[in-house]
Amino acid sequence: MEYIKRAPRRSHSAELRSQVLAQCALAGASVASVAMAHGLNANLVRKWRNASTGAPSKSSALTRNTGEFVALSLTQHSAPTSPDEIRIELRRGATTMSIHWPTQGGAQCAAWLREWLR
């Protein structure tokens, strides 16, 4: 098996980091433009900003498992539908539309829904 040698990661001085973060804090400055001006990746600069403010990164927030119980609120559904019925509930803002279709007409229901979603 042949191994591919990767280039070593670049390291940046604390002085450069503080200079970049100071420029990002200026009014009207965008992280992307500051990063580009210094030849850096914008994601790296965002990572530096999060580290300086103590904000958790996305990856640490997604993989954190505290093992604590999390209570979820469940909504009460109306009466159960009949097994002989297709029920579709569409919501848009405060408007809710319920459609009941006989199971025997499943193909027609699928065609209607396809047309409606176009």
Secondary structure, DSSP 8 states (H G I E B T S, - for coil): -------------HHHHHHHHHHHHSTT--HHHHHHHTT--HHHHHHHHHHHHT---HHHHHH---------------S---TTEEEEEEEETTEEEEEEEEGGGHHHHHHHHHHHH-
